Amino acid sequence: MLKENYRNVQENIQRACEKVNRSVDEVTLISVSKTKPLSMLQEAYDCGAREYGENKVQEMTEKEGQLPKDIHWHMIGHLQTNKVKYIAPYVHLIHSVDSLKLAQEINRQGEKCNRSIPILIEVNIAEEESKFGIKKDETISLVREISKLPHVAIKGLMTIAPFVDDPEDNRVYFRGIKELSVDIANENIDNVCMDVLSMGMTGDYMVAIEEGATMVRVGTGIFGERDYTGERN
Ligand SMILES: *Cc1c(COP(=O)(O)O)cnc(C)c1O
């Protein structure tokens, strides 16, 4: 079942790429494994998955310790500054940076680990009250500030689009964030690259790819529905 899901998602990615003449190599599939047991992550691994997305520090760190070392771990959830230290040694990419304060702490921990930690700036493209992320028109100034930190490497932008029934409704937002990333790239800021565009989830990743996504974050489409019973959220 998971194997079939995984193949389906891969085929959909391929189809979306073909539709807009993009190479499938330009799109990285991140398997969003939050709340899922190790056995399912191992099953995805056996299908070829090497990029995993988690939204809680403790859960990600526990899983990282128990699964093969060639996995890349992506922090996709809101990150508290006091928890950066736990993931700093191994995290592959932090998708959810939306403040200078958080970036400064990542910089501090990066220095301790003797590495430059790759990050994305999370943009709240639809300016939804309920979401984290910085406003579109404040993004460039935040990028400029963070670019000065030597142990942080900005790789691009991330967004969580609104929850919609029709993925076409999010096309305008995906297009908007792609434009923003091109605008920032054109500023040629030192220590800033805009190669990564992390956008699209189970409901809308094909539209996101058509609009330029280079990373799609798919949970339900691979692992099935999440069960949050017994949890506060
Ligand atoms: C949970 C989550 C996803 C995956 O959502 P699905 O709809 O299950 O694919 C993607 N991105 C972020 C930031 C998430 O928190």
The ligand as an SDF file (V2000), in Angstrom:
LIG
                    3D

 15 15  0  0  0  0  0  0  0  0999 V2000
    2.1730   18.0280    7.5370 C   0  0  0  0  0  0  0  0  0  0  0  0
    2.8550   18.9270    6.5840 C   0  0  0  0  0  0  0  0  0  0  0  0
    2.9520   18.6000    5.2200 C   0  0  0  0  0  0  0  0  0  0  0  0
    2.3220   17.3710    4.5990 C   0  0  0  0  0  0  0  0  0  0  0  0
    0.9370   17.5190    4.4990 O   0  0  0  0  0  0  0  0  0  0  0  0
    0.0510   16.4640    3.6890 P   0  0  0  0  0  0  0  0  0  0  0  0
   -1.1750   17.2220    3.3520 O   0  0  0  0  0  0  0  0  0  0  0  0
   -0.1910   15.3110    4.5940 O   0  0  0  0  0  0  0  0  0  0  0  0
    0.8180   16.0780    2.4760 O   0  0  0  0  0  0  0  0  0  0  0  0
    3.6630   19.4670    4.4010 C   0  0  0  0  0  0  0  0  0  0  0  0
    4.2450   20.5880    4.8830 N   0  0  0  0  0  0  0  0  0  0  0  0
    4.1640   20.9280    6.1730 C   0  0  0  0  0  0  0  0  0  0  0  0
    4.8310   22.1580    6.6360 C   0  0  0  0  0  0  0  0  0  0  0  0
    3.4610   20.1270    7.0620 C   0  0  0  0  0  0  0  0  0  0  0  0
    3.3920   20.4900    8.3540 O   0  0  0  0  0  0  0  0  0  0  0  0
  1  2  1  0
  2  3  1  0
  2 14  2  0
  3  4  1  0
  3 10  2  0
  4  5  1  0
  5  6  1  0
  6  7  2  0
  6  8  1  0
  6  9  1  0
 10 11  1  0
 11 12  2  0
 12 13  1  0
 12 14  1  0
 14 15  1  0
M  END
$$$$
